[in-house]
Amino acid sequence: MIQPYSEKLRKILTIFLCFWVAFFEGFDLQAPGIAAKGIAASFALDQVQMGYVFSLGVFGMLFGAFFGGRIADYLGQKKVLMLSVAIFGVFMSLTAIAPSIEVLYAARFLTGLGLGAAMPTMISVVGDEATEANRGKLNSLMYCGLPVGAIFVAGLAMLLPDIQWQTLFLIGGLTPLALLPFMGFILKDQPKAAVAQKRSGEAVPGMVEVLFKQQQYKNTVPLWVGFFFTLMINYILISWLPNLLMEQGLQKQQAFLVMLVFQVGAVIGTLSLGYLLDRLKLWQMLFTAAYLLPWFCCSPVPRFRY
C-alpha cells in the first residue's frame, strides 16, 4: 500500500517542480522587458542595440528548443532539465554583472539556450506522468507557471519602483539554482533511446523518418506555423510593450500594470483551455475559439486618462 502512495506523491512533486521551472522561465523572459530602460541606461544602448539584447535571447531559445528534446532522448530528461536550469540560472545572473556589451550579448544568448531546452523537456516530463484523461490539465498547470513568473516580476517592479535591474536578474538567476537538489532527488530518468531500443529489440525511428517517410509533416507543419506566430507575438509583447507604453506617455508603474494584467489573462486562458481540452473534442475547441476571437477583437477598448 505504501508504494502507490509514494509514487502518487512523486508525480505530484514532479508537476510541482516543473511548475516552478516554468515560473522562473516566465520571470526570466519578462525581466528584460521590465528592465529595458535600466539596461539601456547602464550600457548606453540605442533601440537597435536593445533589439539585439531581446532577439539574442529568443535566438538562443531557438537552438535550445531544437536540440534540447533530441539530447534528452539520449542523456535522459532529468539530466537535460537540470542542465537547462543550471545554464539559464548561471547566465541570467551573469547578465546582471556583465562588464561589457559583448558579455551582455553572450549572456542573453546562453540564457535563451537554457530556457529553450527546458520547455520541451518539461512538456515531455509532464507528458510521461499524465494520462489521456488529465494530460491537458497537467500540461496547463505546468505551463501556467510561465505567466505567473512574469506576473511576479511585474508586480515586484511595481511594489519596489526603485529596484535596480541587476537585482531583478540576480533574483531570476540565483533562485532557480536552488531547485537543482530537489530535481535530482524527485525526478526520475526515463530510459534513453538507445537503451529502450535494446530492450524492445525494435529500431527507434529517427526524426526525419517520422516526419517525412510516415507523412507526419501534414499534421505537424500547421502546428509549427501556429506556434511560430503565437510565440513571435508573445515575445514581441513581453519584450517591447513596456517600453512602447512608456513612450506613449504612460508612467512606468502604469506600463508594468498593463503587463501584469496581460499575464493574468494568460493564466486564466491557460488554465481554462487546459480544462476544456480534456473535456471537449478538437472540433468543439476550434468552434469555441472561432466564436470568441471576433468578440474579443471587435470589442471597443475604453480610453483612460493619464
N, C-alpha and C positions, 0 to 999 in steps of 0.2 A: 504493500500500500504506500510505502514511503516514496518509491521510485517515481510513480506517476505524478505525485505532488511536486517532487523536486524537479522533474522535467518541465512541468507546467510553470513553475516559478522561474526556471531558467529561460523559458520562452518569453515570459513577461519582462524579465530583466533585459533580454536581448532587444526587444522592441523599445524598451525604455532607454537603453544605451544608444540605439540608432536615432531615437528622437533627439537626444542631446547632441549627437554628432551633427544632425541636421540643424539643430538650434545654432550651433557655433558656425555652421556654414552660412546660415542666414545672417548672423551677426557680422561675419567677415565680408559677405557680399554687400551688405548695406553700409558698413563703416566707411568705405572710400567716398560714397556719395554724401554722407553726413559730414565727413572731414575734408571735403574737397577744397573749401576756402582756406583752411589751415594749411593743407599740403601745398597749395599753390603759393601761399604767402611764404612758407618756410623755404621753398626751393626756387622762388621767383619764376613760376611756371605760367605760361600763357595757356589759352584754351586748347591749342593744338597739342601741347605737351601734356596737359591734363587728359586729353583724349588717349594719349599713349598709356598713361597710368591706368585708365579704365580698361582699354582694349587689350593690354598685355595680360591682365588678369583673366579676361574671358578667353584670350588666345591660349593661355596655359590650361584652362579648363577643357578646351577642345582636345588637346593632346592627352590630358589626364583621363577624360571620359572615354576616349577612343581606345587607349591601351590598358586602362585600369581593369576593366572587366576581363579582357583576354589574359592578363597576367594573373588575375585571381583564379582563373581556371587551372593554373599550374602551381602557383605558390600557395593557394588557398585563400578564401575570403578573409579569414581572421588576420593573416599577416598583411595582406594588402590594405585592409581597412585601417589597421593600426599604423601602418607606414604612411598612409594618406593623411591621417590625423596628425601624425608627427610632423610631416612635411608642411602642411598648411599652418600648423601652430608655430613652428620654428620661424618660418619665413614671414608670417604675419607679424611676429614680434620683431623680426629684423627690419621690417618696413618702418617701425617706429623709431629705430635708431640708425637708419640709413644715413651715412655721412655724405653721400653724393647722389646725384640724379641717376647715375648709371646703376648704383647699388639699389636704388629705389625701383627702377625698372625691372632689374633681375629678381628682386624680392617679390614684386607683384606677379611676374610670370610664374615663379616657382610656387607661390601661394595658390595661384589658379590651378597649377598642375595637381597639387594635393586635393583641392576642392573638387576638381573634375573627376579624379579617380575615386573619391569617396562615395559620390552619389550612386553610380551604377552598382558599386559593391554593396552599399546599404540596401538598395532595392532587391538585390539578389539574396542577401541575408534574410530580409523580412519575408521574401517570397518562399524561402525554404521553411520558414516557421509557420507560414499561413496555410489554410485550407481553401478549397474553392468557395466555401461559404463565407469566409471572412477576409479574403485576400484584399478586396477593395478597401475595407475598413482599416485593416492593419497598415496598408501602404499609405492611406491618407493620414492616419495617426502619426506615422513616422515622418511623412513629408511635411506635415503642418508645423513641425519643429523649425523649418526654414523661415516662414514668415513670422513665427513667434520670436525667433532670434533677431530678425530685422525690427520687429516692434520694440524689443528690449533696447537695442542700440539707439533707436529714435527717441524712445522715452527717456533713456539715460541722458541724451543730449539736451532734451527739453528740461529735465529736472536739474541738471547741472550745466547751465549755459556757458560757464567759464571753463569747462573741462577741456584740457589740451587734446589735440587729435592724437598725439603719441600715446596718451593714456588709453584711449579707446582701442588702439591697435594692440597695445600690450595686454589689455583685458581679453580681447578676442584671440590673442595668440597664445598666452600662457595658460589660460583656464582650460582649454580643451586638452592640453597635455596631461592634466590630472585624470582624464578619463582612461588613459592608456593602461594603468594597472587593473582597473575594473574590466576593461575589454579583454585583457589577457586571461583573466580568471573566468569570465562568464561566457564569452563567445566560444563556439566550437568550430573546428575546421571541417569543412566538407571534403570528401575525397578529391584529390587532384585529378585532372582529366586523364593523365597518363595512368594513374593508379586505378581509376574507375574503368578504364579501357581494359586493363589486365584482368580485373575482377570479372567483368562481364564477358570478356572474350570477343567483344564486338568493337569495331573501329568507331571512334567518335568523329562524326563528320566535321570538316573544317567550316569556317565562317563563309568562305566563298562558295563552297558546295551547297551549304544550306540556303544561301540567298539566291543563287543563280541556277544550279542544277535542279533544285527542287521547286523552282519557280516562286520562292517566297518573296522575291523582291516586289511582286504585285501587291502584297499586303503591307510590306514594310516601308516602301517609298512614300505612300501617303502619310504614314506616321512620322517619317523623317521630316517631311515638308511641314507638317503641323507643328512638331516640336521645334523646328528651326525658327519659325516665325513667332511662336509663343515665347520661346526663351529670348529671342532677339528683342522683342518689345519689352519683356520683363526686365532684362539687364539694362536696356536704354533708360527705362523709367527709374530703376533703382539708382543708376549712376548719375544721371543728368537732371532729374526732376527737381531735387532740392536747389541746385544752382539756378536753374531756369526760373523757378518760382521766386527766388530772391531777386533775380534780375528784373522780374516783372513788378517788383515793389513790395512783396511780402517780407515781413520780418523773419529773422532766422527761426524763431520759435514757431511761427505760423507755418513755414515751409516744412519743418520737422513734423508738425502735427498732421499735415497733409500726407506725408509718407507713412506716419503711424496708422492713419485711417485706411490708407491704401493696403497696408499689410493686414490690418484687421479683416478687411474684406477678403483677402487671400486665405486667411484661416477659416473663415466661415464657408467660403467656396470649396476649399479642400475637404473639410470635414463633411459637408452636406453632400457633395458629389461622391465622395468615398462611400457614404452610407447608401446613397441611391444605386451606386454601381453594383452592390451585392444584391439588390432587390429588383432592379429593372433590367430589361433586355437592352441590347445595344440600340435598336431602332427607337426604343422608348426614350433613351438618353438623348439621342440625336434630335428627336422631335421636341423634347423639353428645351434643349439648347436653342433650337431654331425658333421656338416660341418666345423665349426670354430675351434673346440677343437683340432683336429690334426694339423691344420695350426699353431695355437699358440704353441703347444707342440714341433713341429718339426722345427720351425724357428730357425736359428742359433743365438746364443747370442753373440753380439760383445764383444771383450775384451778391457778393459780400463786399462791404466797405471795409477798407483797412487803411 
